[in-house]
Amino acid sequence: MKTFLAFFCSLLICLSAALAADVSDGSAPPDLESAKTLIDKKDWGSAITSLEKFVKANPNNADGFNLLGYSLRNNKRYPEAIFNYKEALRIDPNHRGAHEYLGQAYVQTKQLDKAKELLASLEKICGTQCEEYIDLKKSIDKFKK
């Protein structure tokens, strides 16, 4: 019994060390709230760094990929932003924010047909009165003028 207990404790210590080793600067893994604070401050570089660590630690979190895409897009890194929005949609095909923000990226890169496809997707997901649909439609209409 003592041998098993010693083995179990060793295993826990090794697992803790392995998890801690994944964070290069010795700090705790970033969370979405701290990343949102950086986004609110428009500190795109720091937000990107934080969110890259977050999605590495949480590869199935659509919100993390969506916010990373948002930060990259606002840093005018459009191909990377589009990739991350698509990752968010791969994880959660009905993620309204990712649909809207990917559509915004397509408007900004003058790919209006793709933006309209995302607008149609949003209409199916949440109708024409949800905030994401309304915001993307405004951007598309503004681009047309």
Disulfide bonds with the S-S distance in Angstrom:
Cys126-Cys130 1.98
